[in-house]
Amino acid sequence: MKLEIKEIQSKSILIKSKLPDADYVLNPYTGCSFGCIYCYASFMSRYVGKQIEDWGNFVYVKANAPDLLVKEMPKISPNLKILLSSVTDPYQSIEAKYKITQKCLQFFADQNATQKISILTKSPLVTRDINILKDIKNTEVGLTITTTDDDISRYFEKNAPDASARLKALTELNKAGIKTYAFVGPLLPHYVESDKNLDDLFKQIKSTGTTDLYIEHINLRKYILNRLKNEAKDINEQTLEKYYQSQSKEYMKNLNQKIEKLVKKYNFNLRLGSAIYHNK
Ligand code: SF4
């Protein structure tokens, strides 16, 4: 399906966050062409007159985002944390053309912003902006890595860059001296069955030089589960069943124990102290 792209004027750009580890969020785009089939942000479709099933097929470019920052940043306390993004990927493919994320980062660098500017993406395009990132006082870049198997990432994260490309991006950022973290979320269902796969994931992240992790259990709210069922029609039923069960107490306890061992084994700093859990 052809990606619908439209430039829009947003009313505001810095939004107060309800996330556990961010004070404000900055989403340079509405919609996300990466179209991950587990994406919790698919609810955003409804805000622009689309259906959940349309998620991944449209991106609206907030063309005035850098101008809005000029107005809104003076109101933000100097020691708060701003996350790019929360309901889109700031380095999805059209960022290469529109450069909205890059312009926002340039603003933070030019203004000597003291707020912590935290980026989370699935794309190695973030390495394009290493020189700007170096000029920001307090910044960090996270890469979402849910698997080390490119076929699995292709399946669940339809149009996102391969997992191997993300691991390489983390290595490059670390070599450039940028503070990094990995976001392992959501934990995919096969991990509870395969200790080796989970160990390999932690080992490969560690080998990039990254020391900090966030880990997140899958969010299976009804709208996400429905989309997953629709999109994952060809996945074998047993694996899908694991998804449905993946918030049962037994399943989570088992996975949490494995995670604790691996965090210790590879000496990671697990941010927030434990895996993030979403209440259904
Ligand atoms: S990259 Fe993030 S925002 Fe984009 S579809 Fe995937 S999970 Fe959703």
Residues whose N, C-alpha, C, O or C-beta is under 5 A from the ligand:
A	BS01	SF4	C32 F34 G35 C36 C39 A41 V87 T88 D89 K122
